[in-house]
Structures are given as structure tokens and as C-alpha cells.
């Protein structure tokens, strides 16, 4: 079932979302009232901890703690609705926002699988500086850990989430020395 989503990213042109992404850039990302969880600079995590894959069959249990800003979806409601509607028209699938995050320098989202919600994930990612933040995952085919460094500006990341214990998609994200923002969307048939 997951394989049918593999071509969705080829259908998406990030330039079609310029108005929404420009609107995001104008929001006050420092407004603590809009955050569900706040980054704590006094509790920096060791980025070296992400070097080892914590690959266990734990379903959607997150390994370790994360330290990043997690926003209330209502803060971005109009923008998220517009992006969601455009993604629905492009893909012909059911699209739901999964989260809005900001990673100040030194922040991470630790290893996890999201296996409680299988399907395609698409993330709109913005970073202030190239090669100072990344998305890391365990490749089940090669048994290697793959690190994809972010490039300056807006770009897309996509991946497939499985609930099959043999195909869990272990992944994490980190901002070593820059600001990183991401908006996630789930794409499914139902």
C-alpha cells in the first residue's frame, strides 16, 4: 500500500506554495502563546546521541526526549488550510497537517517512527543556513543510517510511514547551528 505514494513528491512544485510560505515567514514564531512545547536552551541535547540508530520494534514510541518548539495548529490555521487544499488537489488523496515545528540551534527531534499513522509524509522545511541542520533516517533496505543535510531556504522532504514492524521508518531531525522550521502533512487514501 505504501508504494503507491512514492511518486507524490514528483507532483509537488514548491513554487506553487509561494504565497503560503511567504505568509509563514511574516508570522511571529517567537510568540510563546502559540507553542504547545517550547525549546529549552538550558536542556541542550547531545547531537552525538543521534549518531547511533535506536532501531527497536517499539511502534510509535519515541526514543529519548526531543527539545524543539511545537506549535498549536490553530496559530497557522489559514495557511495550513490553504496548503492542505492545494496538496489535496495535486494528489487526489486525503491530506492532514501533522505538525508545525521550529528548531533553534542545538535542538533535536529524537528517533521515532510515527507508525500509529501510516502513509506518505511531506514536510515543507526552511533553514536559515545550508548544511547546519539535517533529517536522518534508517534505511531498511541497506541497513545504513542516512543523513540528508538541509539547504538554505524552503525545500521539501518526503517519506513513507509503515505500521509493519519489519518496515518501520526510524527517523530524527536536528538543527546543529541554525534555525530550522518544518510543517508536516500526512497523505493517505482515507
TAPEHU-V586861 format. One line per field, one symbol per residue. ss: DSSP state (H for helix, E for strand, L for the rest). phi: phi as a letter, one per 30 degrees, with the letter a starting at -180 (. if undefined). burial: # if it has 24 or more other C-alpha atoms within 12 Angstrom, else .. A space follows every 50 residues. Layout:
ss: ???
phi: ???
burial: ???
This chain:
ss: LHHHHLLHHHHLLHHHHHHHHHHHHHLLLLLHHHEEELLLHHHLLLHHHH HLLLLLLLLLLLLLLLELEEELHHHHHHHHHHHHHHHHHHHLLEEEEEEE EEELLLEEEEEELLLLLLEEEEEEEEELLLLLEEEEEEELLLLEEEEEEL LLEEEEEEEEELLLHHHLLLEEEEELLLLEEEEEEEEELL
phi: .dedcdcddddcceddcedddddddddddcdddccdbcdcddbdcddddd dcdcdbdcicdddiccbadccddddceddddddeddddddcicdbbdclb bbcdeicbcdeabhddbdkdcbcdbbbdbdibbacbbcdddcicdcccdd cejdacbbaccccdedbecdaabacdaacbbbbcbcbbdb
burial: .#..#..##..#.#..#..##..#....#.....#..##....##.#..# ..###...##..#..#######..##..##.#######..#...###### ###############.############...#######......##..## #.###########...##########.###########..
